Amino acid sequence: MLARSRPGSPEHPPAPAVPAATAAPHEQPRCAEWLRPRTRSLLRQMVDRVSQPGILSLAGGLPAPELFPAREYGAALAQVLAGDPRALQYGAPFAPLKGHVVGLLAERGIACAPDDVVLTSGAQQALSVAAGLLLEPGSTLALERLVYTGVQEAVARFQPRVLALDSDLETGLDVDELERLLERGERPAFVYVIPEGHNPLGVSLDERKRRRLAELACRHGVPLVEDDPYGMLVYEGAAAPTLKSMAPDWVLYVSTFSKVIAPALRLGYMAVPASLRQAAVLVKEAGDLESSALTQRAVAAYLEAGHLPSHLERLRSTYRTRRDAMLEAIAAHFPAGTRWTRPRAGMFVWVELPGDVDTVALLDTALRDEKLAFVPGRAFSVGGQGARASLRLSFANQPPEVIRDGVRRLARLIG
Ligand SMILES: Cc1ncc(COP(=O)(O)O)c(C=O)c1O
């Protein structure tokens, strides 16, 4: 038997390192094929740029930080840490929180059992779970041409074929177009819908459109993913009924505590049809095992203490005032021919400028000359083109006087 000598011993000097020049580039780790053409979304890159101090930002979908219920949530957290040793342990989804979620869903007209609820790490993870549940590589899915970028990211790994639907600035998603596609035989793996306070368009679907969508889903056997982070932030009248309440077996309902308590909780939830329950849990657990046991318990304690209704009232009244300030300022200062949405819910106003303005270039000027930020419409465009002269403004994160000042300065740049 050959005696083994240690590498680097006198008989066996260490093998010379492979010279760098002979190492072929593909011998370095490479990311998976679907990732190679992708870059971080324009929106995410922008959020980094505009989060610098001194920038007046009407860009991000950030809730108002001064309204975070830090004191009440802090008390709930302290209570949980002091009294529940399982708060820092691995554990099953926290049943009392599921119970509260069932109650919140009931307020949105959704009747479901705790087993239909999957707790997630934000709505973003819920979208990722929905994608994992419903998509095969190369599946078809339907979503709006202008849509929340996070859903585009959640489905990207499946490299889906996208049926891009138009949206109307007053009434939202073009249901006629969807109906024509379905009648022509298209069978998307799902249709993604933001019925209330659309991000980025700021429109809400009226009840008639919702009924038609629910009816189409049932008739053609096509699931809807209903993304509803703004369903509790409605500023005029009552919220319209959810799609889930109209077609419980065909809708995967998604919502979150991000916009109504705080995004840093990273806690959301979905209500799935019974046929998808088990698989949904598998996909969620494959992602991160479980959402933070501590946060689940603290949020349950916060809800148990009854803080949410008055907190929501405060959010609605503050955001309503900010929305009105923004709409008035746009009407007063933006050039003739500008079109914009009048959101009854959510955080965003969508603006289409007249003429040949490129809002990506306008953002550079706004940042440089005015230290002012918004999101160019192109950031939301499926395929990254289109919406050249459009922009999204958020009214949630700044007080009315700052919103007025920001809109006035932006209008001056547009000329
Ligand atoms: C339409 C929509 N869906 C999902 C999300 C993600 O929410 P979360 O912070 O709960 O992951 C957002 C956040 O802005 C959103 O606007």
The ligand as an SDF file (V2000), in Angstrom:
LIG
                    3D

 16 16  0  0  0  0  0  0  0  0999 V2000
  -49.7790   45.3630   -5.0070 C   0  0  0  0  0  0  0  0  0  0  0  0
  -48.7560   44.9490   -4.0130 C   0  0  0  0  0  0  0  0  0  0  0  0
  -48.6110   43.6490   -3.7350 N   0  0  0  0  0  0  0  0  0  0  0  0
  -47.7050   43.2120   -2.8410 C   0  0  0  0  0  0  0  0  0  0  0  0
  -46.8800   44.1010   -2.1740 C   0  0  0  0  0  0  0  0  0  0  0  0
  -45.8470   43.5590   -1.2130 C   0  0  0  0  0  0  0  0  0  0  0  0
  -46.2510   43.7110    0.0990 O   0  0  0  0  0  0  0  0  0  0  0  0
  -45.4040   43.1520    1.3250 P   0  0  0  0  0  0  0  0  0  0  0  0
  -44.6250   44.2920    1.8820 O   0  0  0  0  0  0  0  0  0  0  0  0
  -46.4180   42.6670    2.2900 O   0  0  0  0  0  0  0  0  0  0  0  0
  -44.5380   42.0370    0.8400 O   0  0  0  0  0  0  0  0  0  0  0  0
  -46.9900   45.4660   -2.4380 C   0  0  0  0  0  0  0  0  0  0  0  0
  -46.0940   46.4190   -1.7630 C   0  0  0  0  0  0  0  0  0  0  0  0
  -45.9610   47.5560   -2.1400 O   0  0  0  0  0  0  0  0  0  0  0  0
  -47.9680   45.9010   -3.3650 C   0  0  0  0  0  0  0  0  0  0  0  0
  -48.1440   47.1970   -3.6620 O   0  0  0  0  0  0  0  0  0  0  0  0
  1  2  1  0
  2  3  1  0
  2 15  2  0
  3  4  2  0
  4  5  1  0
  5  6  1  0
  5 12  2  0
  6  7  1  0
  7  8  1  0
  8  9  2  0
  8 10  1  0
  8 11  1  0
 12 13  1  0
 12 15  1  0
 13 14  2  0
 15 16  1  0
M  END
$$$$
